Amino acid sequence: MRQNPARRTALLDAAIEVLAREGSRGLTLRALDKEAGVPPGTASNYFAHRGELLRQILDRTHERLTPDPDALAATMRAPADRELTATLLAQLLDRMRADRSSHLAMLELRLEATRRPEMLADLTHAFGTTLERNVAWHLDAGLPGDRTTALLLYLGMLGMLVDELTVPDLLAPYGQSELIDALVARTLPPPDDA
């Protein structure tokens, strides 16, 4: 059967919404068809089995969460210093808020992987590849710090994103921008002229 790439993308976007709202147990092919507004049975023509659907959701969330290249290029015109690093982390938080569903779906995929060994391998590979690209990008962009610095920033922001997604009022009293500034100030080496 011939498949329509635009429809596949629409189905994957619908799957992300269902996964974010209903969790892994609510993600059925029937629920996916309903969310996408397509005839019953359509999703089964695009995804051979649940594992395939989950793998493609993972790929689609990465596509949706990748920063806009033009916006990123504009941001990167600033000097590669602590301030730029804080700006990039704040933009990451803003992107999470703009596409909460993709981040919640990623959390659901992480939980699902704890129950599906075959998915754990795929998830570990996908997240590992993304993490390595992000670390390499940090270093190639000339941002302050080394590989460990980039990993520590990743870990700090991951915690902030998870709290913002799951218990959004928890960090509000502390001010997220202030926390990002403190994370950067305490993680990155001091400027050479300090």
N, C-alpha and C positions, 0 to 999 in steps of 0.2 A: 504494500500500500504506500502510495506517495504521501509524504508528510510536508506540512507547511511550516517553515522555520518561524514565521511570526506567530503562528498558533502555538508552537512548542514554547516559545518565550512567554506567551500569555498564560499558558498552562503552568509554567514554572513560577511565574509571578503570583499566580493564584495559589500555587502550592506553598509558597513562602508565607502568604497571608494566612492560610489555614494552619500551617505549622506554628506560626507565631501566636495565633489566637487560640487554637485548640490543642496544641501539643502534638506529639508524635502519634498518639493513639487516635487522634481525630483526623489524621491525614489518611484518608481512604481515596481510592479512585473515584468513587461516587461523590464524596465531598469536594474533590478537586473539580470534577465536571460541573458541579453546582456552582462553586465559587467562580469558575471561569465563564459560566453562562453558556456552556456548550452542550450538545446533545449527550445523553447518557452513553457511556462506552467510549467516548472520544479519547479520554486520557489513556485507556488501555491500548489504543493504537499507537501511542507515542512512547510508552514506558513498558518494557517487557515484564518488569517485576518491581517490587517495592525498592529493592536495593539500587536498581538503576535510577529510579525516580530520586532517591535520596542523594545519589552521587551527582545527578544533574542539578539538584537544588543547591548543593554545595558550590558547584561551578557558577551557577547563576547569582548566588549571593556575593561571590567574589567580584563578578562583573558589576553588580549594582553598587558595591561598596568602594570600588576603585574611584579615586578622586577624578574630577573633570580635569583633563590635561591642560586646558587653557587657564583654568583657575589656579591650578598648581603652578604653572609656569609664571603666572603673575605674582604669586606669593614668593616664589623662589628668586625673584629679582632683588629681594632684600639681602643684606649681608648674612652670611652663614654663621650666626652666633646664637647665644642663648635665647635672645628675643625671638628670632625666627623659629627656633625649636619650640618655644612655648606657643607661638602662633600656629604651627603645624599641629601640635597636640590639641589645641583648642578647636581647630578646624575638624579634627578627627571626632571630637565630642559633638560638634555641630552636625557632622554627617550622620553620626549615630542617631541623634535626635530627629533628623530629617527622614531617616529610613530605619526606624525602630524595628520594623517587621523583619528586615534582613538580619539584624543582630540577634533578635529573639529566635529566629529560625536557626541561626548558627549555634546558639546555646542549646536548642532542642536537638540539633544534630550531634553535638558533643555528648548529650545525655544518651541519645540513641546508640551512639558508638560504644558506650559502656556495656550494652546488651548484645551488640552485633560485632563479633571479632573481625569479620571481613570488612565492615565499615570502619572500624578503628584503624585498620591499616591505611585505608583510603584517606581518612580524615587526618591522620598523623602525617601522611605524605603531603596532602594539600596544605595543611597549616604550616608544616615544616618548610615547604617550598616558599610560601608567602612570607614567613618569618625571615628566611634567608634573603629573599629579595628586598625586604624592608631594611634589614641590617645593611646589606650592600648599598642600597639607595642612600641611607643615612651617611655612610662613609664616603661614597662617591660624590655626594652633594657637598662634601666638605663641612658638614655640621660638626660641632664640637663633640669630642669624646671618641671612644673606640668601640669595638664590637660589644664589649660588656656593657658599656654605657647605653648603647642602643637596645640591648636586651633588657636592661633595668627599666628603661623608659617604656618599653613594651609591657613589661609586667605591671608597672605602676598604672599605666593607662588601661590595661585589661581589667584590673580591679575596679577602677573608676567606672568603666563602661558597664561592667556587670552590676555594680551597685546602682548606677543610674537606670539600668533596665529593670532591675528587680525590686529595689527599694529606693525609688527616686528621691524621697525626702531625707534619706539618711545623711547624705553629704551636703545637703542644701545649707545647713547652718554654718558650714565651714567655707562656703564659696568655692565653686569649682575652679574659677579662674585663678583664685589665690592658691588653691591646691596644685594646679598645674604649674604656676610660677614657682612654688616651693619645690615641687618634684624636679623641675629643671634646675633650679639653683643648687639643690642638694645632690643631684646626680651628675651634672656636667662639671668638668673641671673649670676652675676659675679662668677668666680671660687672661691672656698673656701679659696684659698691661696692669693686672691687679696687684 
